[in-house]
Amino acid sequence: MRVNFLCLCVTCMVAGCGDGFLSQEPDDAAVAAEVDELGEVRPVLRPNDASVGAATSGGVPRIGALGETVATLDATEPGRWLKTPLVRVEQSGAIVFGAKQLAVRLIPIDGPETGGSLISLEAMRAIDAPLTGFPKLQVFGG
């Protein structure tokens, strides 16, 4: 009981911190009025449409084993990256081919998670994959 009371007190103190507590100033559309139990009107922060869309569309980086994909070479852009339907947002990650592991930038592309991926020339060379082949890669987020 004492711990619950303490948590309630801390929550109330944090809620009353005021403007300095928020990392960003909310826009007018993100704040709505709410009437509390005593009849006082106080502002309540509401998420804006962009943040709701990102949260509901899987806009969060995925961590750990993401699955396997068959990749094909895309030599049009420099860097070490994998364009794959296994992620929903651009994030850091790694690929494994045979005994080779490589840190890459994972870039989302449309398609089912079972669809194929595109891999950069630099990444193909770094994992010693055949440039004319279709390597089967294990993909990890993080």
C-alpha positions as CSV (number, residue, x, y, z in Angstrom):
1,M,0.0,0.0,0.0
2,R,2.8,2.4,0.9
3,V,4.6,1.8,-2.5
4,N,1.3,2.5,-4.4
5,F,0.9,5.8,-2.5
6,L,4.5,6.7,-3.2
7,C,4.0,5.9,-7.0
8,L,0.9,8.1,-7.0
9,C,2.8,11.0,-5.3
10,V,5.6,10.8,-7.8
11,T,3.2,10.6,-10.7
12,C,1.4,13.7,-9.4
13,M,4.6,15.6,-9.0
14,V,5.8,14.8,-12.5
15,A,2.5,15.7,-14.0
16,G,2.8,19.1,-12.3
17,C,6.3,19.9,-13.6
18,G,5.0,22.3,-16.2
19,D,6.5,23.4,-19.5
20,G,10.1,22.5,-18.7
21,F,9.3,18.8,-18.4
22,L,8.3,18.3,-22.1
23,S,11.1,18.0,-24.6
24,Q,9.1,19.7,-27.3
25,E,6.5,22.4,-27.3
26,P,3.2,20.9,-28.4
27,D,1.3,22.6,-31.2
28,D,-2.2,24.0,-30.5
29,A,-3.9,21.0,-32.2
30,A,-2.1,18.5,-30.0
31,V,-3.5,20.1,-26.7
32,A,-7.1,19.5,-25.6
33,A,-8.9,20.8,-22.5
34,E,-10.0,18.3,-19.9
35,V,-12.1,19.0,-16.8
36,D,-10.8,17.3,-13.6
37,E,-12.8,16.2,-10.6
38,L,-12.8,19.6,-9.0
39,G,-14.2,21.3,-12.1
40,E,-10.9,22.9,-13.1
41,V,-9.9,23.0,-16.8
42,R,-6.4,21.8,-17.5
43,P,-4.5,21.1,-20.8
44,V,-3.9,17.5,-21.8
45,L,-1.2,16.6,-24.4
46,R,-2.7,14.5,-27.2
47,P,-0.5,12.7,-29.8
48,N,-0.4,14.4,-33.2
49,D,-1.5,12.5,-36.3
50,A,2.0,11.8,-37.5
51,S,3.1,10.1,-34.3
52,V,0.0,8.0,-34.2
53,G,0.5,6.9,-37.8
54,A,4.1,5.9,-37.2
55,A,3.2,3.9,-34.1
56,T,0.4,2.0,-35.7
57,S,2.1,1.4,-39.0
58,G,5.0,-0.5,-37.4
59,G,7.3,2.6,-37.5
60,V,9.5,1.2,-34.8
61,P,12.9,-0.3,-35.4
62,R,12.9,-4.1,-35.0
63,I,15.5,-5.8,-32.8
64,G,17.0,-9.3,-33.0
65,A,16.5,-12.0,-35.7
66,L,14.2,-10.7,-38.4
67,G,14.3,-13.6,-40.8
68,E,15.9,-14.9,-44.0
69,T,15.9,-13.3,-47.4
70,V,17.3,-14.0,-50.8
71,A,19.2,-11.0,-52.1
72,T,20.1,-9.7,-55.5
73,L,22.8,-7.2,-56.3
74,D,21.9,-3.5,-56.7
75,A,25.1,-1.6,-57.7
76,T,23.4,1.8,-58.1
77,E,24.1,3.3,-54.7
78,P,27.3,3.2,-52.6
79,G,27.6,2.0,-49.1
80,R,26.8,-1.2,-47.1
81,W,23.0,-1.6,-47.1
82,L,20.2,-4.1,-47.6
83,K,16.8,-3.0,-48.9
84,T,14.4,-5.5,-47.5
85,P,10.7,-5.9,-46.7
86,L,11.7,-7.3,-43.3
87,V,11.8,-3.8,-41.8
88,R,9.3,-0.9,-41.8
89,V,11.8,1.9,-41.0
90,E,15.4,2.6,-41.9
91,Q,17.6,1.2,-39.1
92,S,20.9,-0.4,-38.3
93,G,21.3,-4.1,-38.5
94,A,23.5,-7.0,-39.6
95,I,23.5,-9.7,-42.2
96,V,25.0,-13.2,-42.1
97,F,26.1,-15.2,-45.1
98,G,27.9,-18.4,-44.3
99,A,30.6,-17.6,-41.7
100,K,30.6,-13.9,-42.5
101,Q,28.7,-11.3,-40.6
102,L,28.4,-7.6,-41.6
103,A,26.9,-4.5,-40.1
104,V,24.6,-2.8,-42.7
105,R,21.9,-0.2,-42.9
106,L,18.5,-1.9,-43.3
107,I,16.2,0.1,-45.6
108,P,12.5,-0.8,-46.0
109,I,11.0,-1.7,-49.4
110,D,7.4,-2.7,-50.2
111,G,6.4,-6.3,-50.4
112,P,5.7,-9.3,-48.3
113,E,8.3,-10.3,-45.7
114,T,8.9,-13.4,-47.8
115,G,9.8,-11.2,-50.8
116,G,13.4,-10.8,-51.9
117,S,15.8,-8.0,-51.0
118,L,18.4,-5.8,-52.7
119,I,22.0,-5.6,-51.5
120,S,24.7,-3.1,-52.2
121,L,27.9,-4.1,-54.1
122,E,30.1,-3.1,-51.2
123,A,28.1,-5.4,-48.9
124,M,28.2,-8.3,-51.3
125,R,31.9,-8.0,-51.6
126,A,32.4,-7.8,-47.8
127,I,30.5,-11.1,-47.2
128,D,32.2,-12.8,-50.1
129,A,28.9,-13.6,-51.8
130,P,29.0,-14.4,-55.5
131,L,28.1,-11.2,-57.5
132,T,26.1,-13.2,-60.0
133,G,24.3,-15.3,-57.4
134,F,21.3,-14.8,-55.1
135,P,22.7,-15.3,-51.6
136,K,20.4,-16.4,-48.8
137,L,21.0,-14.0,-45.9
138,Q,20.0,-14.1,-42.3
139,V,18.9,-10.6,-41.2
140,F,19.2,-9.1,-37.8
141,G,18.0,-5.7,-36.5
142,G,19.6,-3.7,-33.8
